[in-house]
Amino acid sequence: AERLQGQVGVIEIRGQGLMSGIELDRPCADLVRMALAEKLLINVTNDNVVRLLPPLVMKQADAELLTEKLAGLIRMFLG
């Protein structure tokens, strides 16, 4: 999520433990469908917050792949 820090359209990135939220400046429900097409499972809360709840057994390589793919999707969506 830090890869999106300072990105136009990203209001705030917050988290606790492994749970993360990326608040955008617009409704982002379409991101769920975009992510599924890339084999990523995310959800959107409050109409404009992408929420991530990765498993506790996630490996570092998986976390890096998730971050890279999701950051690209969000940039494309905000583009």
Secondary structure, DSSP 4 states (H G I P E B T S, - for coil): -GGGTT-TTEEEEEEETTEEEEEESS--THHHHHHHHTT---EEETTTEEEE---TT--HHHHHHHHHHHHHHHHHHH-
